Amino acid sequence: MMDGKVDQDCPLCLEAMDSADVDHPVPCPTKCGFNFCMNCISALIRSSKDAPLEASDGNVAVKVKQNCPLCRADLSQIVDKVLLVRRQTIAARMKAIPDSELTASELQVKHNFCKKLSSVGNANDSKSATTSPGSSKLPKRDKEIVIDEKLFGGLELFMSDSEQKYVTVMMTSGDTDQVARAAQILASISEMSLKGMIPPRPSPTAHTTTHYPSRGRYSRAEMTASRALAMTHSAEQRKEEERKAAIRRHRAQHPLPIRMPRCVTFHSDKKHGKYGYGLIFLDDEWDGSISDAFRRMNVQNAKIEHSKKLQGRDGEKEDAIERMLSLESSIKNATIHSTPRHRVVVGKVRAQAGQLGIQKGDVVTHFNGEALTGTAEDLEATLENIAPGETFSICVNAEPAIAETLRLRSLC
């Protein structure tokens, strides 16, 4: 957990300020010395961008201006830069902290900052760069991000809109490391939701209604204007409904995989014998096909049996999944890698692991935020060497077939 709080409160919200707020104060042009926290700066910027309000006398005035709360000096050319510097300071401080020790909001700040640094360093190559399964960069999103609530495992009510968009982009990037980080963010949000921490949700936007003078009959011009306004709204509504229908059709044709990415944190206590965390691992080979994302793995007596039946997470039938595979010309043979690849599969679950949601047949892909490259024996040896009282994280199912399936689902 990253904690940069100092013994100084913001004069506006009275919350403890971060060390970045103190180290990089607001340079007011009048040198009045008034300083306030990042949250209040963000609120000031957001409020200043609200639509103008119309007063009862017909005059239009901006609701909030970017002025100093103390001396009323103009800060419009300053606050954006101050906010950026403070966020960069916090992100740089978090860069040395493992992802497993950060909350969802801190992870978002950290990886956004790292992504910006990467984009600056590779500015000349950005135009020709492409994203493929397993690449380390987030794909460029030129169009509006379409949130897919089914990716959140029922946690959407505990997530802000920005978190939902951020997790959607990471989960559908086609990159296994980004998918693992998205699973880690969801795990952190789940933990916070159990503590009753729910982000504020924006209130619904009020619909704009055109009012005419109250009298018995409307003039011809008023009736014509009213009909034209209604037709415009109807056209916009039809366009939006068509867009949503197209998204629903695309997602119905691209079901969720049978195994979804999940990240869990274990607390070492050494109370469960040799396999102290309720996990036994087995070595397996992935055939390189994307259809593996829709095949169950049945584990019996330390042997893995790969089901030949295709099935989606929500019970989609085999013919629907085969239609999806045939729709994607880029995966005509449903193959990502031409040669089989080794992987580690959960062979047995009990005790703490089962309570955390790990299931038999899950594929272990990341350990403490890093991609897993060893064998089942290597992983078990690593767990045996963890000292009592330590914590560690395991991410399952953030594998290439799952990542590619989620990416194809987002292309709507």
C-alpha positions, 0 to 999 in steps of 0.5 A, a space after each residue: 500500500 502506497 502512503 505519501 500522506 503528510 501532517 498537513 490538511 487541505 484547507 478546502 476538503 480538510 483531508 490529509 494532503 499528499 507529499 506531492 501536494 506539499 512539494 509542488 504547491 500551486 504557484 498563484 500569480 499573486 503569491 498569496 501562498 494558498 495551496 490545495 490538494 489534487 482532489 480539489 484541483 481535479 474538482 475545480 477543473 471538472 466544475 469549470 468545464 460544466 455547461 453554462 447555466 442560464 439565470 432567471 433573467 436570461 443571462 448566461 454565466 459559467 458555474 465555476 471559474 478556475 480562480 484561486 479560492 483565496 485571492 481569486 487570481 486566474 489559475 486556468 494556465 497553471 492548475 493543469 500543469 500542477 496536477 500533471 506534475 503531482 501525478 507524475 511524482 506519485 507515479 514515480 514513487 509507486 514505480 518501485 512498489 510491487 503491483 500486489 501492494 497497490 490498490 486499484 486506483 494506485 495501479 491505474 496511476 502507475 501504469 498510465 504513467 509508465 505507458 506515457 513514458 513508453 510512448 514518449 520513448 518510442 514516439 518515432 516507432 508508434 506509427 508503425 507499431 502493431 499489437 499482437 497476442 503477448 505484446 507488452 503495449 496497450 493497443 491504441 483506441 481511436 474510437 470510444 471505449 465500449 464498456 463490457 460489464 461481463 468482464 468485471 465478474 459482478 463488480 461493476 457496481 463497485 467501480 467508477 466509470 473511469 475504472 470500468 473503461 481502464 479495466 476494459 481496455 486492459 482486459 481486451 488488449 490481447 496482451 497477457 500481462 495487461 490482462 493479468 494486471 486487469 485481474 489484479 485490479 478487479 481483485 483489489 476492487 473486490 477486497 475494497 467492496 468487502 470493506 464497504 468502499 464504493 466509489 461515488 457514481 455520477 447522477 443521471 444527466 437531466 434531459 433538456 426540455 424545451 418550454 414554451 409560454 403557457 397559453 391556450 394555443 401554440 403558433 404555427 412556428 412554435 408547433 413546427 419547431 416542436 416537431 423538428 426537435 422531436 424528429 431530431 431526438 428520435 433520429 438520435 435515439 434510433 441511431 443510439 439504439 442501432 449502435 447498442 443492438 450491433 454491440 449486443 449482436 457482436 458480443 452474442 457472436 463472441 462469447 466469453 471464454 470458459 475460464 476467465 482471468 482471476 488474481 488472488 492473494 495468499 497469506 502464508 501461515 504453513 498450517 496445511 501440510 506440504 501443500 500449505 495453500 490447498 494447491 497441487 499443480 500439474 504440467 500440461 501443454 497448450 496446443 496453440 489454438 484459440 479454441 482452447 479458451 472454450 474447452 474445459 480441462 477435467 482433472 482426475 487422479 493427477 491426469 488432465 483430460 481436454 474436453 473436445 466439446 466447445 462451450 462458452 462461459 454463459 453456456 453458449 453451445 458448440 455451434 455458436 462458438 464454431 460460427 464465431 471462429 469461422 467469422 474471424 478470417 485472421 484465425 481461420 485455423 483457430 491457431 495462435 502458435 504453431 507449436 505446443 507450449 508448456 503451461 502449469 494447471 491447477 490439479 487439486 484445490 482445497 482449503 484457502 485456495 478454494 475459498 479464494 475462487 481457484 478451481 481445478 483446471 485453471 491455468 497459472 500464468 503469473 506469480 507476484 505480477 510476473 509471467 510464470 515460466 517454470 514447471 509445476 515442480 518449480 512453482 511448488 518449490 517456490 511456495 514452499 520457500 515462502 516464509 510465514 507471514 508473507 503474502 503473494 499473488 497468483 493470477 490464473 487464466 491470463 493466457 494467450 487464447 483467453 486474451 485473444 478471445 477477449 480482444 476479438 469480443 471487443 472489436 465491435 
